[in-house]
Structure formats: C-alpha cells, structure tokens
Amino acid sequence: MGVEMQTSYTWRELLDLARDEAQVVALARDFLASLDPEDIACLPEPCKPRKLLTSGDLGQYALDLVREHADSFQTAGPLVHRMAAFFTHANFRMSQILARTNDEEGGAVRETA
C-alpha cells in the first residue's frame, strides 16, 4: 500500500499520509479488521462493517455511522463514536485527495481573489 503501519502512527495520522483513494479505502478496511469481532457483533445494524470498494462506499458508511451516533448518542457507545470519528476523517481525507486529483486533471477550477 505504500503507507506502513507503525506503532507510532495513529489511524488519523495514517489517513493523513494516504496519497490516493485506494490507500484511504485500504486503511478503512484495516481499521475495521482491527476491531474486536465481539464488539462488532454488538453494533447496531447500520454500523455493521460492509464492503468498502470506493470513495462512495466509504462516504455512505461514514454518513450511516454519524447518523447512528447522533440518533442514539446516549446508547451508541464508545465504539460507534470511535468508528464515526475515523470514517468522518477518512471521508474528509478522501475529499481532499479527490479535489487535488480533479485540479491536476483540469476537472476543477479554483477562483482567485
């Protein structure tokens, strides 16, 4: 993948080091794989891990986690909070990468003041 997992890096730092969509998606999969299966079994249905193949999949999952966290803040628990925080940041990082890619390919134009 290009970004080596080291004990000195947090998940957030690894996301910040990701250079392309594939790296962000791979980190999201690694994050889910790092979770305890017993904890995953206790998650509400909208928060259960799912296939993540594209930025769209990642964005939809982030949205579902944030909705669940907001809808049941008192009962969602720390794992849903942690997952929502990770996937929100992953989605933000993905938007940065895709915006840069669009700029480089001429797909987006920035106005200057």
Secondary structure, DSSP 8 states (H G I E B T S, - for coil): --S---TT--HHHHHHH--SHHHHHHHHHHHHHTS-HHHHHTS-GGGS-----SHHHHHHHHHHHHHHHHHTHHHHHHHHHHHHHHHHHHHHHHHHHHHHHHHHTT-------
